Amino acid sequence: MVYETLAFGLFAVVTIASSLGVVLVRDVWHSALLLGVALLSVAVHYVMLEAEFLAAMQILVYVGGVLVLITFAVMLTRQAQTEEEVTEA
């Protein structure tokens, strides 16, 4: 019982921290990666609730579909930086 509570608390902190990171991070690529972490930790919460089907659908639909779509959109719409912009940053 104590281990379940600690695991729930750990994944709750991971979910909240990564969700805040999605909103607060300025880089779109890192925001997409943090969204993946948030969605995976929600799937872990479903497993802890013994809803394995919902966890599998969370991973297949959201992490496997939506996050891949967002990742491709970010990669295809990014502008190439010149060497001057890279050295200035």
N, C-alpha and C positions, 0 to 999 in steps of 0.2 A: 504494500500500500504506500509506503514512504517513497519507494523508487518510482512508482507511477506518478506521484505528486511532483517529485523532482524532475522527472522527464517532461511532464506537462509544463511545469514552470520554465524549464530550459527552452522548450520549443515555442512557448508563448513569447518569451523574450526575443528569440530569433525571428519569429513572425513579425512582431512589432518593430524591431530594429530594422529589418530588411524592408518593411513597408514604409517606414519613415525615410529610409535611404532611397527608395524609388522616387519619392517626391522631392527630396532635398538635394540629391546629387545632380550636378550640372551636366555631366557627360551622359549622353543618351545610351551609349553602349553599357556603361556600368549600371545605369538605371534598369536596363533590360535584364542584366544578369541578376540584379537584386530582386527583380520581379520573379525570376525563376526560383530563387531561394525562398521567397515568400510563398509561392504556390506549392513548392515541395513541402514546406513546413506545415501548410494547411492539410496536405495529404497525410502527413504524419499524425495530425490531430484526428483525422478520420480513422486511421488505423487504431489509434488509442481508444476511439469510441466503438471499436469493433464493427466498423462499416467499411469493410475491405473493398466492396464494389465501388463505393463512392470515391475511395482513395485511388483505385485503379482508373476510374473515369477522370478524376482530377489530373492525374499524371498524363493519361493519354490525350485528353482533349485540351487542357489548358497548357501544360508544360510541353507536350508534344506538338500541339497544333498552333495555339495562339502565340506562344513564346517563340517558336521557330519562325512564324510569320513576321513578328515584330523584329526579330533578329535580321531576317533577310531585308526587311524594309529599311532598317538602320544602315545595313551594309551597302545597299544599293543607292541610297539617297545621300550618303556622306560625300562631301566635297574633298577633293585631294588637296592637301596642304603643300604649299611651296616650301623650299628649304629656308627661306627668310622667316616665314611664319613659325616654323618649327623652332628655330633658334631664338626667336623673340619670346616664345612661351616658356 
